[in-house]
Amino acid sequence: MMKSYIMALDQGTTSSRAIIFDHAGRAAAIAQEEFTQYYPKPGWVEHDPKEIWFCQRSVAEKAIAQAGIGPQQIAAIGITNQRETTVVWDRETGEPVYPAIVWQCRRTADMIDALEPEFCDYIKKTTGLVPDPYFSATKLKWILDHVEGAREKAREGKLLFGTIDTWLIWNLTGGKVFVTDYTNASRTMLFDIHKLCWDKRILDYFDIPYAMLAQVCPSSAVYGKTLTEYFGAPVCIAGAAGDQQAALFGQCCFSAGDVKNTYGTGCFLLMNTGERAVTSHHGLVTTIAASTKNHVEYALEGSVFVAGACIQWLRDEMGMIESSAMSEGVAREVDDTNGVYIVPAFTGLGAPYWDSYARGMVVGVTRGTGRAHFVRAALEAIAYQTYDVLKAMEKDVGICLGRLKVDGGAAANSLLMQFQSDILNVCVEKPACLETTALGAAYLAGLAVGYWDSREEIAANWTLARSFAPSMDQEAVRQKICGWHRAVRAARAWAADDI
Ligand code: ADP
């Protein structure tokens, strides 16, 4: 029998990737292309939806060529994507009516500030989210408010709204299939995560016509086939999930209580909570996890906006290191930060603080402070922010975590991983495959078409590359965390003029 593969399309914030996986979950080919970021005004971020589509198709073609396989050998395609980013396009022509408004874009902050407290509570209860410009709802309203005639056309069913998964599937199927999956829907702030339907009261409030919304499907299901002209033969599209939920699945966090943390530009900590939608009382959001079952499963999520991005800042703006990878060697030149803390609240603080107004802070600087202390403090800040989110999570679910699975670019930093283990007093485990987001999408698609039979089968693919056990004295840990919290208070008080 001809060997077959699964192709994952990983549409991220700065680049599109396509990875071809074999049955053992190993990457047989990887292709990647960056695309343009637009910053038309301070705090605004946009993408060109057509560039995303062309770039995604191009990397898919390249990966197939690189793997030396034919389209018939691809058992299915799974899609994973940057979440919340909002696209509105014309159903007839396929033309976007406006650029994609990206998750990072803060242009709708005033719409969120204007929400009545009672309605905020309703949103939180219904969608599981803390109302924020980060989610799609206000971005979609902004497009309907600002593009001439858009709302009228949307009412007539002439315009469609989608997150990036929907946009890609619609294009791949030549406009035949208009769907999204539960995980992506749960990030729009328009979706009732308990009743599993678009919420009428929220749609009415934002004046969003129902006619422009996609059908919501499970994350592991056959949605349709790609047009023959794209890859030479039709290929079945059988999975979709937002990037963080895909990573949770790719890490094989299938049981309630399983947790993963992704260390990328930001940090995203997700805990599978099974069939229970846990409401957070400590600043986290409730979201739908990717599932292969008929019912949905939930996750608790804490998003830290600036993690690896702080290391990039040291590289690009401060000129302290030449590459992100170099941060480890520089930080190892010293044993500790010598009392220095960096709070990288460049765009405010995300979970569990949700403080849009906090700003970055460096404290504890003395005449003896050097570059290495500074770099070490930036790495430690990533671990401290994760600590805050994880402690909030433990309080919400009432359990103490035993281990943490990690992935993402900065998980390559062993000093950071060891410090994370010390600060949390848990075992940190890094898998051999760090492409967990793409792998999760591949697993979802492969399970839908019977390429893999069960979760147990794919869980056997998960292999440990390295683990880090806590080794720091717990009194020293306590003092360090105490210092971190004082630094956070300073960063928040500074912005609030409350010193
Ligand atoms: P994303 O998917 O969010 O673009 P990645 O998972 O590719 O992010 O990780 C890239 C981020 O990780 C960058 O912000 C970079 O600064 C950081 N990073 C990469 N390697 C290291 C390292 N060895 N030490 C610390 N940070 C790193």
Boltz pocket constraint, residues with backbone or C-beta under 6 A from the ligand:
constraints:
  - pocket:
      binder: B
      contacts: [[A, 12], [A, 14], [A, 263], [A, 264], [A, 265], [A, 266], [A, 307], [A, 308], [A, 309], [A, 310], [A, 311], [A, 312], [A, 324], [A, 325], [A, 326], [A, 327], [A, 328], [A, 408], [A, 409], [A, 410], [A, 411], [A, 412], [A, 413]]
      max_distance: 6.0
